[in-house]
Structures are given as C-alpha cells and as structure tokens.
Amino acid sequence: MTELPTIPQINTHKNHILDPMKYFEFRLLRLCLVFFAVSLNVMSNQALAQLDTTKYALVGGLLIDGSGAEPVRNSIVLINGNRIEAVGTIGRLAVPEDYQLVSTEGMTLMPGLWDPHVHLLYSGHPDFSHWFATYSDQFANVTIPASAHQILMAGVTSVRDLAVNTRDIARVRQRIEEGELPGPTIYAAGAALMPIDVLQTMPHIIPIDNDRKAVNETKRLIADGMDFIKILGAVPESQNMVNAIVRTAHAAGIRVTAHGRNDDEIRVALIAGVDEIQHIGVDTPTFPEDILDLIEQRIASGIPLYWNPTVGMILNTDELAADPEWLDDPKNFLDLPADMELDIRQAIARANFNVQPRSASDTIKRKLQSLSERGVIMVFGSDEGSFGHPASESTWRELETWVFELGMSPLVAIKWATSDAAEYMGVGDEVGTITPGKLADIITVTGSPLRHFSTLREPAMVFKNGVRVR
C-alpha cells in the first residue's frame, strides 16, 4: 500500500497546531453553523455562492484517500479555492486561522465518486418509446439538469454519459461548468452510433447505414467536443461500418466504447478494435470460444481491453421488485415537475421487473472470472437512468452489489469508483484521490463504509471543485 504523502508545515506565523482540546473547544463555537450547512440538500445558486468561503479545514474524520492505502484516523484536509492544499492529522498538521473549520468527527472522508456509465436523460422511466415521444423537448432544460443535480447530491462528482442528444448534453455541461446549474463534471459520448435504422423518436441515437455516414457522424461528434464515441446494436453485417467508426475515432485520439449485451455485439466490437465494451449479458452461460480467442489475441497484442460490466441492474431486480418502497424516496424526483414524477411512478408501478434467477449471479461471476483471467481491465459504471436505477441511488447500488454479491472488498470498490475511474478517463493527475494539489472533489459519509457500506447512500457533505454543495 502507498503511504500518504508527507505534508509540509505551512509557513505563516498565524498558523496553529490543532491539538485535541483546542479542536473540541472550537467545535462548540462552530456547531450551529456546521449543522445548518450539512442539512442543506437543495440550494439555489445564490446560496451556493454564499457558502463558498474558498478555505475549509475538514477536521477529525477517517480518511480514505482513494488510492487504496489504509485509512487514516483523525485526519485534516485543507481546501484552498478549488484545490486540496494539504492532508494530515490532528496534532501534526498546522491549520491556518483563516480557514473555516468543519467537523468530520464520526465521518469518513473520501474522494467524490465517479460513475462512468450514466444516462442523465432517462430518469428511470421503464418505457423508452413513451419517454422519448413525451419528453424529448424537456431533456435539456428539465430531465438532464434534474438527474445531474440528483447524482451530485448522491456524492458523485464526475460522470460519463454514454447516450444522449449531443446538443443537449453539451449545453447542460456548459451550464454546470459556468456555475449556472448544480451537477457533476460531465464527460460525454453524445448520441450513440447505431448501424441500423431506428425510430426518429430516439434523439440519443444516430442511425448509420453506410461507411461514409459512419465516418462523417464520428467526425461530427468529435467536432462537437464529445470525449468518447459509443456504438450501439452492432451486428455482423455492420462490421465494416463499425471498423470505419473505430478507425476515424482513433485517428483523432478519441476512444470508442461499444454495447456488449450479446455475443454478436461483442464479436463485432473486438474485431473492430474498440477500447471498451459495456455490460455483461446473462443469456448465455459462458463466452463462446471464438470470443475468448479474440480477447486473448487482443491482450497478447499489448493493447489494453477495458470492460464496463454494469451488473447491478441485473442482480438487484429481485430486491427492487420485492420492496418497492425505494420508489417513494423524494430524492429520486428532485427538480422534476409533478406531472413527470407521477408518470414515472405510475409507469414503474405498472411495469414488471425482469427478476433474474439466481443462476444469473453464477453466470456473471463465471464471465467476470474469464475476463479477469485473460487480463481484461474492469471499468466501474452503473447504467444510471435505466429502469430501477434513478440518479440518486444507482451508483451506490452498483458498488454495493459488487461488495455483497461479488465479494469485492469495500476499500477496493471505493478505489475502483474514484482513482481508478479518474485514471481511465485520463484525468488521474487532477482528481480521483484526496491528494495535495488535486481538485477538491470530496464527500463525507456518516460512519465507515468499510464496515457498513450502505453509508454511501446518503452523503453528509459534498464538495465539488472546492465548493460545498451539500
């Protein structure tokens, strides 16, 4: 395990070393302010600006820094502007007097979570045809901003959206970056490229029917500032079009991810040389030998292959169907109009969860083991927005599934959804761990997720780029 970096003392005569007695005295003076700030779950832009004091000292909690290192007790984290200035412990790190002290006693500090597989436009409605036909004109101004706000309040400070109207996501991303809307840092693929004809009521998909269009639409997405290219619904007959998409994107230095819910999609994606595959299907008990051969050839070539399994939606359906009380949680509908909330509630109540047999868990474990043995690198992602996966719950539910169903240790799961995700997205030097110099994307939870992983479901505090938003 790597150790926390040595923290230098800050050179200023106004500093003091925060000993335990001085700290507890100060807590009494700050108690009302801290309690009030923690209780704010929804804030206007004016309130957010007022809370941004630019300098915070988070004092007393257990620190899980996201690197995989062992946790540190009685931690101090200094935030100066949008950056982490220093990390240390009570009695050893100097805290400048002009920092606002925030007690984290009884809490765990972690980097803000990442979710590299979200669909901010869906809002969990089970009927896509109805959703697109009814609400497409509200995606940019209602549903995407609402989901962005919900997922930020859930402690997710960075996301990658993998199928959304390109113009809509670009606009929402800009508004968040400018401080007009609350939301996570957004990376996006824009509209998915689908090499078959699709209904015009699905604005998050671009149909591709020839190689030239495959190239042109890929270039258009890149010119529009998209960070990834997403391929959906590939079939053997579309191999040349998929090849053209991958070649065009790679020539521009852009990575390609592809749907892999069935063997045809996986096979076409591997032959084309995509960088990442999404989902683990349970229709077949194992991967066919020819797909395993393609995977082994890919790994032997020295080019990494990444896989984003998104298994929570499959393995959680029995729980969600048996206990629908989760649907009544108000945070699932934050910022949504009353008529839209009612539509979602009624649609979910009418729908039947596709409850998977217990053998689905065995299939997923078997396939994940096959991929792991061959050197495939797993990327975290929840498939947020899909049926039963509202923005306020999807990320922690996916992580919890990996811990309780698939046996991943909580510390590894947290690293996977923080520093590993940031590294995969190419920004590990800026975010993903609680390290001096990095952006101050930090959350706190009450208690320890290493013992009670469900503490992740309700963050006590959320800092995004140094601004306290919860």
C-alpha positions, 0 to 999 in steps of 0.5 A: 500500500502507498503511504500518504504523502508527507505534508509540509508545515505551512509557513505563516506565523498565524498558523496553529497546531490543532491539538485535541482540546483546542479542536473540541473547544472550537467545535462548540463555537462552530456547531450551529453553523456546521449543522445548518450547512450539512442539512442543506440538500437543495440550494439555489445558486445564490446560496451556493455562492454564499457558502463558498468561503474558498478555505475549509479545514475538514477536521477529525474524520477517517480518511480514505484517500482513494488510492487504496492505502489504509485509512487514516484516523483523525485526519485534516484536509485543507481546501484552498479555492478549488484545490486540496492544499494539504492532508494530515492529522490532528496534532501534526498538521498546522491549520491556518486561522483563516480557514473555516473549520468543519467537523468530520468527527464520526465521518469518513472522508473520501474522494467524490465518486465517479460513475462512468456509465450514466444516462442523465436523460432517462430518469428511470422511466421503464418505457423508452418509446413513451419517454422519448415521444413525451419528453424529448423537448424537456431533456435539456432544460428539465430531465438532464439538469434534474438527474445531474443535480440528483447524482451530485447530491448522491456524492458523485462528482464526475460522470460519463454519459454514454447516450444522449442528444449531443446538443443537449448534453453539451449545453447542460455541461456548459451550464454546470461548468459556468456555475449556472446549474448544480451537477457533476463534471460531465464527460460525454459520448453524445448520441450513440452510433447505431448501424441500423435504422431506428425510430426518429423518436430516439434523439440519443441515437444516430442511425448509420447505414453506410461507411461514409455516414459512419465516418462523417457522424464520428467526425461530427461528434468529435467536432462537437467536443464529445470525449468518447464515441459509443456504438450501439446494436452492432451486428455482423453485417455492420462490421465494416461500418463499425471498423470505419467508426473505430478507425476515424475515432482513433485517428483523432485520439478519441476512444470508442466504447461499444454495447456488449449485451450479446455475443454478436455485439461483442464479436463485432466490437473486438474485431473492430478494435474498440477500447471498451465494451459495456455490460455483461449479458446473462443469456448465455452461460459462458463466452463462446470460444471464438470470443475468448480467442479474440480477447486473448489475441487482443491482450497478447497484442499489448493493447489494453481491453477495458470492460464496463460490466454494469451488473447491478441492474441485473442482480438487484431486480429481485430486491427492487421488485420485492420492496418497492418502497425505494420508489417513494424516496423524494430524492429520486424526483428532485427538480422534476415537475409533478406531472413527470414524477407521477408518470414515472411512478405510475409507469414503474408501478405498472411495469414488471421487473425482469427478476433474474434467477439466481443462476444469473449471479453464477453466470456473471461471476463465471464471465467476470472470472474469464475476463479477469483471467485473460487480463481484461481491465474492469471499468466501474459504471452503473447504467444510471437512468435505466429502469430501477436505477434513478440518479440518486441511488444507482451508483451506490447500488452498483458498488454495493452489489459488487461488495455483497454479491461479488465479494469485492472488498469495500476499500477496493470498490471505493478505489475502483469508483474514484482513482481508478475511474479518474485514471481511465478517463485520463484525468488521474493527475487532477482528481480521483484521490484526496491528494495535495494539489488535486481538485477538491472533489470530496464527500463525507459519509456518516460512519465507515463504509468499510464496515457498513457500506450502505453509508454511501447512500446518503452523503453528509457533505459534498464538495465539488471543485472546492465548493460545498454543495451539500 
